[in-house]
Amino acid sequence: MKRKNYPLPRRILRFLKRQFRNPRKRLLAELAAVVVIIGIVIFIALSGQNIATDDIKEGRAYIEGLEAADTASIEEQVKELRKEERRAALESGDLDVWSQFTDIAILGDSRAVGFSAYNLVDENRVMASAGATIRDIEQYTDQLVTLNPSSIILCYGLNDISIGFWSNVDDYITELDQIIADLQEALPNSTIYVNSIIPATDPAFNRSDKWREIPDWNDSIRQHCEENDIPYIDITKDVEAHSDLYDVDGIHMQKAFYEYWAIDMITEVTENE
């Protein structure tokens, strides 16, 4: 009798049916199936662990990358946003600028005198006089120690340039650094700020042609402060925006300007608290 030649899939199926008719063989097959299933489960579990391990490695690498990245630009952006928020609140009147000067001392020349002369800041906190230079700061040390302000703002430069104690801005910066160091030693808990010099305008140059150098001195002083982490208050933009608030002498400022100046001060001071 001729044997039928079934297709391969059917022959495999027939073979399996014959095997499962035998209880012993069926048991072995079931055990083999269990082993295969367990193997599959273990494989999946291990694969999952590998994936998790890879994720952890990638996460660690990402964090290390963030740590190594230069975040200075991001921090600067955040700082500028905070400053703009503070400035907006001060300019809108939501925050009274003059109420912020209760723990600040202002030192300077005749321009700084305006803060007390116009009754804007307590006169005990304004240590300034006409014709003053940074060499006059020392006389206020005891008064400052008694006052113990959190912030000291130095507003000099006009007379420093015209009097001629320093032949160039570099010599001036060298002495300014020493004066700041001496102040910091006497008042370790105070933050000392250098305020930019308000430029002179006509007809002031009839009194001193050296005042034409103020913008260049400002550039050098600002760069030095930035490089040496000395807090610097730059009021240049507000001076330019409110040039109509100069007095007729081209040197001093009208009362209305002092609020803009004060906002620049407080905005910077807030960032260093």
MODELLER restraints for C-alpha pairs under 7 A, 6 or more apart:
rsr = mdl.restraints
at = mdl.atoms
rsr.add(forms.Gaussian(group=physical.xy_distance, feature=features.Distance(at['CA:19:A'], at['CA:25:A']), mean=6.06, stdev=0.5))
rsr.add(forms.Gaussian(group=physical.xy_distance, feature=features.Distance(at['CA:19:A'], at['CA:26:A']), mean=6.65, stdev=0.5))
rsr.add(forms.Gaussian(group=physical.xy_distance, feature=features.Distance(at['CA:20:A'], at['CA:26:A']), mean=4.69, stdev=0.5))
rsr.add(forms.Gaussian(group=physical.xy_distance, feature=features.Distance(at['CA:83:A'], at['CA:267:A']), mean=5.71, stdev=0.5))
rsr.add(forms.Gaussian(group=physical.xy_distance, feature=features.Distance(at['CA:86:A'], at['CA:267:A']), mean=6.17, stdev=0.5))
rsr.add(forms.Gaussian(group=physical.xy_distance, feature=features.Distance(at['CA:87:A'], at['CA:263:A']), mean=6.62, stdev=0.5))
rsr.add(forms.Gaussian(group=physical.xy_distance, feature=features.Distance(at['CA:87:A'], at['CA:267:A']), mean=6.08, stdev=0.5))
rsr.add(forms.Gaussian(group=physical.xy_distance, feature=features.Distance(at['CA:89:A'], at['CA:95:A']), mean=5.42, stdev=0.5))
rsr.add(forms.Gaussian(group=physical.xy_distance, feature=features.Distance(at['CA:90:A'], at['CA:96:A']), mean=6.24, stdev=0.5))
rsr.add(forms.Gaussian(group=physical.xy_distance, feature=features.Distance(at['CA:90:A'], at['CA:97:A']), mean=5.88, stdev=0.5))
rsr.add(forms.Gaussian(group=physical.xy_distance, feature=features.Distance(at['CA:90:A'], at['CA:263:A']), mean=6.59, stdev=0.5))
rsr.add(forms.Gaussian(group=physical.xy_distance, feature=features.Distance(at['CA:97:A'], at['CA:262:A']), mean=6.87, stdev=0.5))
rsr.add(forms.Gaussian(group=physical.xy_distance, feature=features.Distance(at['CA:97:A'], at['CA:263:A']), mean=6.40, stdev=0.5))
rsr.add(forms.Gaussian(group=physical.xy_distance, feature=features.Distance(at['CA:98:A'], at['CA:120:A']), mean=6.65, stdev=0.5))
rsr.add(forms.Gaussian(group=physical.xy_distance, feature=features.Distance(at['CA:98:A'], at['CA:121:A']), mean=6.80, stdev=0.5))
rsr.add(forms.Gaussian(group=physical.xy_distance, feature=features.Distance(at['CA:101:A'], at['CA:121:A']), mean=6.78, stdev=0.5))
rsr.add(forms.Gaussian(group=physical.xy_distance, feature=features.Distance(at['CA:103:A'], at['CA:149:A']), mean=5.03, stdev=0.5))
rsr.add(forms.Gaussian(group=physical.xy_distance, feature=features.Distance(at['CA:103:A'], at['CA:150:A']), mean=5.72, stdev=0.5))
rsr.add(forms.Gaussian(group=physical.xy_distance, feature=features.Distance(at['CA:103:A'], at['CA:151:A']), mean=6.81, stdev=0.5))
rsr.add(forms.Gaussian(group=physical.xy_distance, feature=features.Distance(at['CA:104:A'], at['CA:125:A']), mean=6.73, stdev=0.5))
rsr.add(forms.Gaussian(group=physical.xy_distance, feature=features.Distance(at['CA:104:A'], at['CA:149:A']), mean=5.29, stdev=0.5))
rsr.add(forms.Gaussian(group=physical.xy_distance, feature=features.Distance(at['CA:104:A'], at['CA:150:A']), mean=6.12, stdev=0.5))
rsr.add(forms.Gaussian(group=physical.xy_distance, feature=features.Distance(at['CA:104:A'], at['CA:151:A']), mean=4.86, stdev=0.5))
rsr.add(forms.Gaussian(group=physical.xy_distance, feature=features.Distance(at['CA:104:A'], at['CA:152:A']), mean=5.90, stdev=0.5))
rsr.add(forms.Gaussian(group=physical.xy_distance, feature=features.Distance(at['CA:105:A'], at['CA:125:A']), mean=4.66, stdev=0.5))
rsr.add(forms.Gaussian(group=physical.xy_distance, feature=features.Distance(at['CA:105:A'], at['CA:126:A']), mean=5.96, stdev=0.5))
rsr.add(forms.Gaussian(group=physical.xy_distance, feature=features.Distance(at['CA:105:A'], at['CA:149:A']), mean=6.19, stdev=0.5))
rsr.add(forms.Gaussian(group=physical.xy_distance, feature=features.Distance(at['CA:105:A'], at['CA:151:A']), mean=6.34, stdev=0.5))
rsr.add(forms.Gaussian(group=physical.xy_distance, feature=features.Distance(at['CA:105:A'], at['CA:152:A']), mean=4.82, stdev=0.5))
rsr.add(forms.Gaussian(group=physical.xy_distance, feature=features.Distance(at['CA:105:A'], at['CA:153:A']), mean=6.27, stdev=0.5))
rsr.add(forms.Gaussian(group=physical.xy_distance, feature=features.Distance(at['CA:106:A'], at['CA:125:A']), mean=6.15, stdev=0.5))
rsr.add(forms.Gaussian(group=physical.xy_distance, feature=features.Distance(at['CA:106:A'], at['CA:126:A']), mean=4.82, stdev=0.5))
rsr.add(forms.Gaussian(group=physical.xy_distance, feature=features.Distance(at['CA:106:A'], at['CA:127:A']), mean=6.10, stdev=0.5))
rsr.add(forms.Gaussian(group=physical.xy_distance, feature=features.Distance(at['CA:106:A'], at['CA:152:A']), mean=5.97, stdev=0.5))
rsr.add(forms.Gaussian(group=physical.xy_distance, feature=features.Distance(at['CA:106:A'], at['CA:153:A']), mean=4.91, stdev=0.5))
rsr.add(forms.Gaussian(group=physical.xy_distance, feature=features.Distance(at['CA:106:A'], at['CA:154:A']), mean=6.32, stdev=0.5))
rsr.add(forms.Gaussian(group=physical.xy_distance, feature=features.Distance(at['CA:107:A'], at['CA:126:A']), mean=6.02, stdev=0.5))
rsr.add(forms.Gaussian(group=physical.xy_distance, feature=features.Distance(at['CA:107:A'], at['CA:127:A']), mean=4.75, stdev=0.5))
rsr.add(forms.Gaussian(group=physical.xy_distance, feature=features.Distance(at['CA:107:A'], at['CA:128:A']), mean=5.24, stdev=0.5))
rsr.add(forms.Gaussian(group=physical.xy_distance, feature=features.Distance(at['CA:107:A'], at['CA:153:A']), mean=6.09, stdev=0.5))
rsr.add(forms.Gaussian(group=physical.xy_distance, feature=features.Distance(at['CA:107:A'], at['CA:154:A']), mean=5.02, stdev=0.5))
rsr.add(forms.Gaussian(group=physical.xy_distance, feature=features.Distance(at['CA:107:A'], at['CA:155:A']), mean=5.90, stdev=0.5))
rsr.add(forms.Gaussian(group=physical.xy_distance, feature=features.Distance(at['CA:108:A'], at['CA:127:A']), mean=6.66, stdev=0.5))
rsr.add(forms.Gaussian(group=physical.xy_distance, feature=features.Distance(at['CA:108:A'], at['CA:128:A']), mean=4.57, stdev=0.5))
rsr.add(forms.Gaussian(group=physical.xy_distance, feature=features.Distance(at['CA:108:A'], at['CA:129:A']), mean=6.78, stdev=0.5))
rsr.add(forms.Gaussian(group=physical.xy_distance, feature=features.Distance(at['CA:108:A'], at['CA:132:A']), mean=6.60, stdev=0.5))
rsr.add(forms.Gaussian(group=physical.xy_distance, feature=features.Distance(at['CA:108:A'], at['CA:154:A']), mean=5.84, stdev=0.5))
rsr.add(forms.Gaussian(group=physical.xy_distance, feature=features.Distance(at['CA:108:A'], at['CA:155:A']), mean=4.39, stdev=0.5))
rsr.add(forms.Gaussian(group=physical.xy_distance, feature=features.Distance(at['CA:108:A'], at['CA:156:A']), mean=5.01, stdev=0.5))
rsr.add(forms.Gaussian(group=physical.xy_distance, feature=features.Distance(at['CA:109:A'], at['CA:128:A']), mean=5.17, stdev=0.5))
rsr.add(forms.Gaussian(group=physical.xy_distance, feature=features.Distance(at['CA:109:A'], at['CA:129:A']), mean=4.95, stdev=0.5))
rsr.add(forms.Gaussian(group=physical.xy_distance, feature=features.Distance(at['CA:109:A'], at['CA:130:A']), mean=5.15, stdev=0.5))
rsr.add(forms.Gaussian(group=physical.xy_distance, feature=features.Distance(at['CA:109:A'], at['CA:131:A']), mean=5.93, stdev=0.5))
rsr.add(forms.Gaussian(group=physical.xy_distance, feature=features.Distance(at['CA:109:A'], at['CA:132:A']), mean=4.74, stdev=0.5))
rsr.add(forms.Gaussian(group=physical.xy_distance, feature=features.Distance(at['CA:109:A'], at['CA:133:A']), mean=6.78, stdev=0.5))
rsr.add(forms.Gaussian(group=physical.xy_distance, feature=features.Distance(at['CA:109:A'], at['CA:155:A']), mean=6.77, stdev=0.5))
rsr.add(forms.Gaussian(group=physical.xy_distance, feature=features.Distance(at['CA:109:A'], at['CA:156:A']), mean=5.82, stdev=0.5))
rsr.add(forms.Gaussian(group=physical.xy_distance, feature=features.Distance(at['CA:110:A'], at['CA:128:A']), mean=6.61, stdev=0.5))
rsr.add(forms.Gaussian(group=physical.xy_distance, feature=features.Distance(at['CA:110:A'], at['CA:129:A']), mean=5.22, stdev=0.5))
rsr.add(forms.Gaussian(group=physical.xy_distance, feature=features.Distance(at['CA:110:A'], at['CA:130:A']), mean=4.09, stdev=0.5))
rsr.add(forms.Gaussian(group=physical.xy_distance, feature=features.Distance(at['CA:110:A'], at['CA:131:A']), mean=6.63, stdev=0.5))
rsr.add(forms.Gaussian(group=physical.xy_distance, feature=features.Distance(at['CA:111:A'], at['CA:252:A']), mean=5.83, stdev=0.5))
rsr.add(forms.Gaussian(group=physical.xy_distance, feature=features.Distance(at['CA:112:A'], at['CA:128:A']), mean=6.06, stdev=0.5))
rsr.add(forms.Gaussian(group=physical.xy_distance, feature=features.Distance(at['CA:112:A'], at['CA:155:A']), mean=6.41, stdev=0.5))
rsr.add(forms.Gaussian(group=physical.xy_distance, feature=features.Distance(at['CA:113:A'], at['CA:126:A']), mean=6.93, stdev=0.5))
rsr.add(forms.Gaussian(group=physical.xy_distance, feature=features.Distance(at['CA:113:A'], at['CA:128:A']), mean=5.39, stdev=0.5))
rsr.add(forms.Gaussian(group=physical.xy_distance, feature=features.Distance(at['CA:113:A'], at['CA:129:A']), mean=6.19, stdev=0.5))
rsr.add(forms.Gaussian(group=physical.xy_distance, feature=features.Distance(at['CA:115:A'], at['CA:121:A']), mean=5.50, stdev=0.5))
rsr.add(forms.Gaussian(group=physical.xy_distance, feature=features.Distance(at['CA:116:A'], at['CA:122:A']), mean=6.23, stdev=0.5))
rsr.add(forms.Gaussian(group=physical.xy_distance, feature=features.Distance(at['CA:116:A'], at['CA:123:A']), mean=4.96, stdev=0.5))
rsr.add(forms.Gaussian(group=physical.xy_distance, feature=features.Distance(at['CA:116:A'], at['CA:126:A']), mean=6.27, stdev=0.5))
rsr.add(forms.Gaussian(group=physical.xy_distance, feature=features.Distance(at['CA:118:A'], at['CA:255:A']), mean=6.76, stdev=0.5))
rsr.add(forms.Gaussian(group=physical.xy_distance, feature=features.Distance(at['CA:131:A'], at['CA:159:A']), mean=5.87, stdev=0.5))
rsr.add(forms.Gaussian(group=physical.xy_distance, feature=features.Distance(at['CA:132:A'], at['CA:159:A']), mean=6.54, stdev=0.5))
rsr.add(forms.Gaussian(group=physical.xy_distance, feature=features.Distance(at['CA:133:A'], at['CA:156:A']), mean=5.95, stdev=0.5))
rsr.add(forms.Gaussian(group=physical.xy_distance, feature=features.Distance(at['CA:133:A'], at['CA:157:A']), mean=6.74, stdev=0.5))
rsr.add(forms.Gaussian(group=physical.xy_distance, feature=features.Distance(at['CA:133:A'], at['CA:159:A']), mean=5.94, stdev=0.5))
rsr.add(forms.Gaussian(group=physical.xy_distance, feature=features.Distance(at['CA:133:A'], at['CA:160:A']), mean=5.27, stdev=0.5))
rsr.add(forms.Gaussian(group=physical.xy_distance, feature=features.Distance(at['CA:134:A'], at['CA:156:A']), mean=6.41, stdev=0.5))
rsr.add(forms.Gaussian(group=physical.xy_distance, feature=features.Distance(at['CA:145:A'], at['CA:186:A']), mean=6.99, stdev=0.5))
rsr.add(forms.Gaussian(group=physical.xy_distance, feature=features.Distance(at['CA:145:A'], at['CA:187:A']), mean=6.40, stdev=0.5))
rsr.add(forms.Gaussian(group=physical.xy_distance, feature=features.Distance(at['CA:149:A'], at['CA:190:A']), mean=6.18, stdev=0.5))
rsr.add(forms.Gaussian(group=physical.xy_distance, feature=features.Distance(at['CA:150:A'], at['CA:189:A']), mean=6.62, stdev=0.5))
rsr.add(forms.Gaussian(group=physical.xy_distance, feature=features.Distance(at['CA:150:A'], at['CA:190:A']), mean=4.56, stdev=0.5))
rsr.add(forms.Gaussian(group=physical.xy_distance, feature=features.Distance(at['CA:150:A'], at['CA:191:A']), mean=6.19, stdev=0.5))
rsr.add(forms.Gaussian(group=physical.xy_distance, feature=features.Distance(at['CA:151:A'], at['CA:190:A']), mean=5.25, stdev=0.5))
rsr.add(forms.Gaussian(group=physical.xy_distance, feature=features.Distance(at['CA:151:A'], at['CA:191:A']), mean=4.75, stdev=0.5))
rsr.add(forms.Gaussian(group=physical.xy_distance, feature=features.Distance(at['CA:151:A'], at['CA:192:A']), mean=5.91, stdev=0.5))
rsr.add(forms.Gaussian(group=physical.xy_distance, feature=features.Distance(at['CA:152:A'], at['CA:190:A']), mean=6.77, stdev=0.5))
rsr.add(forms.Gaussian(group=physical.xy_distance, feature=features.Distance(at['CA:152:A'], at['CA:191:A']), mean=6.17, stdev=0.5))
rsr.add(forms.Gaussian(group=physical.xy_distance, feature=features.Distance(at['CA:152:A'], at['CA:192:A']), mean=4.77, stdev=0.5))
rsr.add(forms.Gaussian(group=physical.xy_distance, feature=features.Distance(at['CA:152:A'], at['CA:193:A']), mean=6.05, stdev=0.5))
rsr.add(forms.Gaussian(group=physical.xy_distance, feature=features.Distance(at['CA:153:A'], at['CA:192:A']), mean=5.99, stdev=0.5))
rsr.add(forms.Gaussian(group=physical.xy_distance, feature=features.Distance(at['CA:153:A'], at['CA:193:A']), mean=4.69, stdev=0.5))
rsr.add(forms.Gaussian(group=physical.xy_distance, feature=features.Distance(at['CA:153:A'], at['CA:194:A']), mean=6.02, stdev=0.5))
rsr.add(forms.Gaussian(group=physical.xy_distance, feature=features.Distance(at['CA:153:A'], at['CA:195:A']), mean=6.63, stdev=0.5))
rsr.add(forms.Gaussian(group=physical.xy_distance, feature=features.Distance(at['CA:154:A'], at['CA:193:A']), mean=6.03, stdev=0.5))
rsr.add(forms.Gaussian(group=physical.xy_distance, feature=features.Distance(at['CA:154:A'], at['CA:194:A']), mean=5.02, stdev=0.5))
rsr.add(forms.Gaussian(group=physical.xy_distance, feature=features.Distance(at['CA:154:A'], at['CA:195:A']), mean=5.76, stdev=0.5))
rsr.add(forms.Gaussian(group=physical.xy_distance, feature=features.Distance(at['CA:155:A'], at['CA:194:A']), mean=6.73, stdev=0.5))
rsr.add(forms.Gaussian(group=physical.xy_distance, feature=features.Distance(at['CA:155:A'], at['CA:195:A']), mean=5.18, stdev=0.5))
rsr.add(forms.Gaussian(group=physical.xy_distance, feature=features.Distance(at['CA:156:A'], at['CA:197:A']), mean=6.55, stdev=0.5))
rsr.add(forms.Gaussian(group=physical.xy_distance, feature=features.Distance(at['CA:157:A'], at['CA:197:A']), mean=5.52, stdev=0.5))
rsr.add(forms.Gaussian(group=physical.xy_distance, feature=features.Distance(at['CA:158:A'], at['CA:197:A']), mean=6.76, stdev=0.5))
rsr.add(forms.Gaussian(group=physical.xy_distance, feature=features.Distance(at['CA:161:A'], at['CA:210:A']), mean=6.56, stdev=0.5))
rsr.add(forms.Gaussian(group=physical.xy_distance, feature=features.Distance(at['CA:161:A'], at['CA:211:A']), mean=6.74, stdev=0.5))
rsr.add(forms.Gaussian(group=physical.xy_distance, feature=features.Distance(at['CA:162:A'], at['CA:208:A']), mean=6.32, stdev=0.5))
rsr.add(forms.Gaussian(group=physical.xy_distance, feature=features.Distance(at['CA:162:A'], at['CA:210:A']), mean=5.72, stdev=0.5))
rsr.add(forms.Gaussian(group=physical.xy_distance, feature=features.Distance(at['CA:162:A'], at['CA:211:A']), mean=6.58, stdev=0.5))
rsr.add(forms.Gaussian(group=physical.xy_distance, feature=features.Distance(at['CA:166:A'], at['CA:172:A']), mean=5.64, stdev=0.5))
rsr.add(forms.Gaussian(group=physical.xy_distance, feature=features.Distance(at['CA:169:A'], at['CA:217:A']), mean=6.04, stdev=0.5))
rsr.add(forms.Gaussian(group=physical.xy_distance, feature=features.Distance(at['CA:173:A'], at['CA:221:A']), mean=6.86, stdev=0.5))
rsr.add(forms.Gaussian(group=physical.xy_distance, feature=features.Distance(at['CA:192:A'], at['CA:231:A']), mean=6.92, stdev=0.5))
rsr.add(forms.Gaussian(group=physical.xy_distance, feature=features.Distance(at['CA:193:A'], at['CA:230:A']), mean=6.82, stdev=0.5))
rsr.add(forms.Gaussian(group=physical.xy_distance, feature=features.Distance(at['CA:193:A'], at['CA:231:A']), mean=4.92, stdev=0.5))
rsr.add(forms.Gaussian(group=physical.xy_distance, feature=features.Distance(at['CA:193:A'], at['CA:232:A']), mean=5.60, stdev=0.5))
rsr.add(forms.Gaussian(group=physical.xy_distance, feature=features.Distance(at['CA:193:A'], at['CA:233:A']), mean=6.85, stdev=0.5))
rsr.add(forms.Gaussian(group=physical.xy_distance, feature=features.Distance(at['CA:194:A'], at['CA:231:A']), mean=6.42, stdev=0.5))
rsr.add(forms.Gaussian(group=physical.xy_distance, feature=features.Distance(at['CA:194:A'], at['CA:232:A']), mean=4.94, stdev=0.5))
rsr.add(forms.Gaussian(group=physical.xy_distance, feature=features.Distance(at['CA:194:A'], at['CA:233:A']), mean=6.14, stdev=0.5))
rsr.add(forms.Gaussian(group=physical.xy_distance, feature=features.Distance(at['CA:195:A'], at['CA:232:A']), mean=5.90, stdev=0.5))
rsr.add(forms.Gaussian(group=physical.xy_distance, feature=features.Distance(at['CA:195:A'], at['CA:233:A']), mean=4.64, stdev=0.5))
rsr.add(forms.Gaussian(group=physical.xy_distance, feature=features.Distance(at['CA:195:A'], at['CA:234:A']), mean=6.27, stdev=0.5))
rsr.add(forms.Gaussian(group=physical.xy_distance, feature=features.Distance(at['CA:196:A'], at['CA:218:A']), mean=6.06, stdev=0.5))
rsr.add(forms.Gaussian(group=physical.xy_distance, feature=features.Distance(at['CA:196:A'], at['CA:233:A']), mean=6.06, stdev=0.5))
rsr.add(forms.Gaussian(group=physical.xy_distance, feature=features.Distance(at['CA:196:A'], at['CA:234:A']), mean=5.17, stdev=0.5))
rsr.add(forms.Gaussian(group=physical.xy_distance, feature=features.Distance(at['CA:196:A'], at['CA:235:A']), mean=6.25, stdev=0.5))
rsr.add(forms.Gaussian(group=physical.xy_distance, feature=features.Distance(at['CA:197:A'], at['CA:214:A']), mean=6.81, stdev=0.5))
rsr.add(forms.Gaussian(group=physical.xy_distance, feature=features.Distance(at['CA:197:A'], at['CA:218:A']), mean=6.37, stdev=0.5))
rsr.add(forms.Gaussian(group=physical.xy_distance, feature=features.Distance(at['CA:199:A'], at['CA:214:A']), mean=5.68, stdev=0.5))
rsr.add(forms.Gaussian(group=physical.xy_distance, feature=features.Distance(at['CA:199:A'], at['CA:215:A']), mean=6.71, stdev=0.5))
rsr.add(forms.Gaussian(group=physical.xy_distance, feature=features.Distance(at['CA:200:A'], at['CA:211:A']), mean=6.15, stdev=0.5))
rsr.add(forms.Gaussian(group=physical.xy_distance, feature=features.Distance(at['CA:200:A'], at['CA:250:A']), mean=5.66, stdev=0.5))
rsr.add(forms.Gaussian(group=physical.xy_distance, feature=features.Distance(at['CA:200:A'], at['CA:251:A']), mean=5.08, stdev=0.5))
rsr.add(forms.Gaussian(group=physical.xy_distance, feature=features.Distance(at['CA:201:A'], at['CA:250:A']), mean=4.65, stdev=0.5))
rsr.add(forms.Gaussian(group=physical.xy_distance, feature=features.Distance(at['CA:201:A'], at['CA:251:A']), mean=6.64, stdev=0.5))
rsr.add(forms.Gaussian(group=physical.xy_distance, feature=features.Distance(at['CA:202:A'], at['CA:250:A']), mean=5.45, stdev=0.5))
rsr.add(forms.Gaussian(group=physical.xy_distance, feature=features.Distance(at['CA:203:A'], at['CA:249:A']), mean=6.17, stdev=0.5))
rsr.add(forms.Gaussian(group=physical.xy_distance, feature=features.Distance(at['CA:203:A'], at['CA:250:A']), mean=5.72, stdev=0.5))
rsr.add(forms.Gaussian(group=physical.xy_distance, feature=features.Distance(at['CA:204:A'], at['CA:249:A']), mean=5.94, stdev=0.5))
rsr.add(forms.Gaussian(group=physical.xy_distance, feature=features.Distance(at['CA:204:A'], at['CA:250:A']), mean=5.07, stdev=0.5))
rsr.add(forms.Gaussian(group=physical.xy_distance, feature=features.Distance(at['CA:204:A'], at['CA:251:A']), mean=6.14, stdev=0.5))
rsr.add(forms.Gaussian(group=physical.xy_distance, feature=features.Distance(at['CA:205:A'], at['CA:211:A']), mean=6.59, stdev=0.5))
rsr.add(forms.Gaussian(group=physical.xy_distance, feature=features.Distance(at['CA:222:A'], at['CA:232:A']), mean=6.65, stdev=0.5))
rsr.add(forms.Gaussian(group=physical.xy_distance, feature=features.Distance(at['CA:225:A'], at['CA:231:A']), mean=6.61, stdev=0.5))
rsr.add(forms.Gaussian(group=physical.xy_distance, feature=features.Distance(at['CA:225:A'], at['CA:232:A']), mean=6.34, stdev=0.5))
rsr.add(forms.Gaussian(group=physical.xy_distance, feature=features.Distance(at['CA:233:A'], at['CA:264:A']), mean=6.89, stdev=0.5))
rsr.add(forms.Gaussian(group=physical.xy_distance, feature=features.Distance(at['CA:233:A'], at['CA:265:A']), mean=6.28, stdev=0.5))
rsr.add(forms.Gaussian(group=physical.xy_distance, feature=features.Distance(at['CA:233:A'], at['CA:268:A']), mean=6.39, stdev=0.5))
rsr.add(forms.Gaussian(group=physical.xy_distance, feature=features.Distance(at['CA:235:A'], at['CA:261:A']), mean=6.60, stdev=0.5))
rsr.add(forms.Gaussian(group=physical.xy_distance, feature=features.Distance(at['CA:235:A'], at['CA:264:A']), mean=6.34, stdev=0.5))
rsr.add(forms.Gaussian(group=physical.xy_distance, feature=features.Distance(at['CA:238:A'], at['CA:260:A']), mean=6.72, stdev=0.5))
rsr.add(forms.Gaussian(group=physical.xy_distance, feature=features.Distance(at['CA:245:A'], at['CA:253:A']), mean=5.89, stdev=0.5))
rsr.add(forms.Gaussian(group=physical.xy_distance, feature=features.Distance(at['CA:245:A'], at['CA:254:A']), mean=5.37, stdev=0.5))
rsr.add(forms.Gaussian(group=physical.xy_distance, feature=features.Distance(at['CA:245:A'], at['CA:257:A']), mean=6.10, stdev=0.5))
rsr.add(forms.Gaussian(group=physical.xy_distance, feature=features.Distance(at['CA:246:A'], at['CA:252:A']), mean=6.01, stdev=0.5))
rsr.add(forms.Gaussian(group=physical.xy_distance, feature=features.Distance(at['CA:246:A'], at['CA:253:A']), mean=4.51, stdev=0.5))
rsr.add(forms.Gaussian(group=physical.xy_distance, feature=features.Distance(at['CA:246:A'], at['CA:254:A']), mean=5.90, stdev=0.5))
rsr.add(forms.Gaussian(group=physical.xy_distance, feature=features.Distance(at['CA:247:A'], at['CA:253:A']), mean=5.26, stdev=0.5))
rsr.add(forms.Gaussian(group=physical.xy_distance, feature=features.Distance(at['CA:247:A'], at['CA:254:A']), mean=5.75, stdev=0.5))
